[in-house]
Amino acid sequence: MATNKYISSTCTIAKNVVSKNGVTLFENPGADITAFLLSVYQHFHFNYPKFYKMDNLSKLGWLTAEILLKDDFERFNYEPEEIGVVLTNSNSSLDNDLKYFDTISDIPSPSVFVYTLPNIVIGEICIRNNFKGEHAFFIQEKFDAAFIGQQVNYLLDNNILQACICGWADVLGQDYKATLFLVEKKKNGQALLFSPENMNGIFNTI
């Protein structure tokens, strides 16, 4: 049965700015993507050594998810199997695929090869948070809020999930953007209705 769902929290990382729930939390103008992602990790005092081994797409998605959930997500209300992830982007893992291709002429790098799938970022988020619910990664030309809403509504309306992280995470060279939404069935505080209009409004802010 279809019921209202709510956006409990949002986080966007783009253009050297980190924003959560519409508030800018961190900026590092002028830094390239590698330096910027590292500066975000250090600014929020995260302690997760595996971060340093990730490709840029995984770093971007992982950081956005960490900030999204930080202080706002009451995970003890859910079983690990009740929390899932639905992500989209337009470039798949091409940023890392090109880096791997560059290693083939010499010695192919297993540490680079392991990130030549876009859904690895979902794995990094789930391993970090012990999420064991349904997950999916879709490749699309542009951010499609209606499509994401359709996927997430199906999972929550059919009780496959009780909460879902969804949105966009994309990297190609120095061009990057991630916008993630925490969607739950219950309304907490000033949570917004989970709708394509509200998702588009948030995504287009930065």
N, C-alpha and C positions, 0 to 999 in steps of 0.2 A: 504494500500500500504506500503510495507516494505521500510524503509529509515534508514539511519545511525542514531544510537544513541550514546551518549557519556558519559563517566564516568567523572563527574564533580569533584568528591571528593571521597577519600577513607579513611577508618580508620580501624586499626587493634589493638585489645587489646589481648595480649597473652604473656605468660612467663614473667609476671611482667613488661611489656613494653607497652606503648601507642605510636602508630605511626600513623601519618596522612600524606597522600600524600607522603609517603616514608621518612618522617622526624620524628625522635624520639622526642616526646614532654615530656615524663615523664617516669621515671623508679623507681621501689621500690623493689630492689633485696631482696630475702629472706622472704618477707611477705607471709603469707598464703592468700588464695583467699578472705576471708572475710576482712582482714586488707587491702589487696591491693585494692579492689574495693572501700572501704571507703576512702583510701588515694587518689585515682583518683578523686573521688567526691570532696574532700576537696581541692585538688590541683587546680582544675579548677573553684573553688568558685561557684559551682552550688548551687542553693537555691530551693529545691524541697522536702519538708518534707516527701512526700509519698515514696521517695527513701528508707528510713530506714525500711519500711514495706515489701519491695519487696524480693522475693527469689533471689538467686544468678544469675540464668539465666536472670531474668528480669533486675537486676542491670547491668549485663554485656551488654546486648543488649541495654538498655536505655543509658548507658554511651557512648557506641560506637556510637549510633545515635546522641547523643547530640554533641559529638566532631566532627563527620562527618559533621553536618549541621552548626556548629559554624563558623560564619564569611564568609561562602562560599555560602550559599543557599539564593537566592532571592525569598523567599516564596510569596511575594506580587505579583509575576508574575502569580500565580496559585490560583484557587479556591480550597477549602479544598477537594472537591470531585475529584480533578484531581491528587492528590498525594496518592500513595499507598505503600504497603510494602509486599515484598516476601522474606521469610526467610526459611532456612533449617538447620537441624542438624542431628546427629546420635543417640542421647540419649533422645530425646523428653524431657519430664519434669522429667526424672528418678531421677535426683539429689534431687529434692524436694519431689518426690513420696516416696523415702526411708525415708526422714525426717518425712513425714506425717505418714508413716507406724509405725515408732517408737513411735508416740503419741497415737496410737490406744489402746495399752495395758493399758493406764491410762485414759486420757481424750482427745479424738480427738480434734485437734486444728483447728478451722475454719480459722484462719489467715494463717495457713500453707496449708490447703486444697484448698483455693482459687487459689493457684498457681500450682495445679496439672494438668495443661494443658499447652503444650508448646506455644500455640498462645497467652497466656497472655502477653508475652513480647511485642508482636505486639500491643496489647491493651494499654500497658503502653506508648509505643512510640507515638501512635496515640492520646491518651488523652493529653499527654504533648504538642503536636504540632498541635492539632486540624486537623489532617489528617482524611479524611472521604472517601477516595477512596478504591478500591478493595484491599484485602489483603489475603495472604495465607501462611500457614506454612507446609512444607513438611519434612518428616523423611526419611533420606537416609543414606546409609552406610558410605559414604564419600562425601566431597565437589565435586559437579558435576556442573562445570561452564556451560557446554552445556545445561543442563536441566534448570538452572536458566535463562540463556539467552533466551531459548525458551519461558519460561513463561512471562518474562518481555517484550520481543519483541512483543508477542501477545497482551499484554495489551496496549502497546504504539502504535503499528501499527494500532490497531483498535480504537484508540482514547478513550479507556476506561480510560486510565490515560495519563497524560502529563509528569509526573515525577514519579520515583519509587526508594525507598530504597530497596536494595536487598542484599543477601549474606548469611552468616553463623554465627550462634551464638550457642555455645554448652558448657555445663558444666556438669561434673560428678566428684564430690569430688574436688580434687585439680587440676584436668585436665580441662582446659578451653581455649577457643579461640573464638574470634569474628572478622570477617572481613566483613565490610559493604561497599557498593558502592552506591553513588548517581548517578542515571542515568537520563539524560535529552535528549530531542530531539535536543536542540541547543548546539553548541560547545562554551564553555566559556574558554578563555585563553588557557592553555596548556592541556585541557581535552583530555583524551585518547579515542580512538574508543571503544565502548562497544562490546567486543568480548570475547569468551571463553579463547583465548590465553592471552589476557591482564588480565582477571580476575584471571586466574591460576598463572600468573607471580606475581601478587600482593599478592594473598593468600599464596603462597609458600615462600614469603620473610621472614616471621617470623614463 
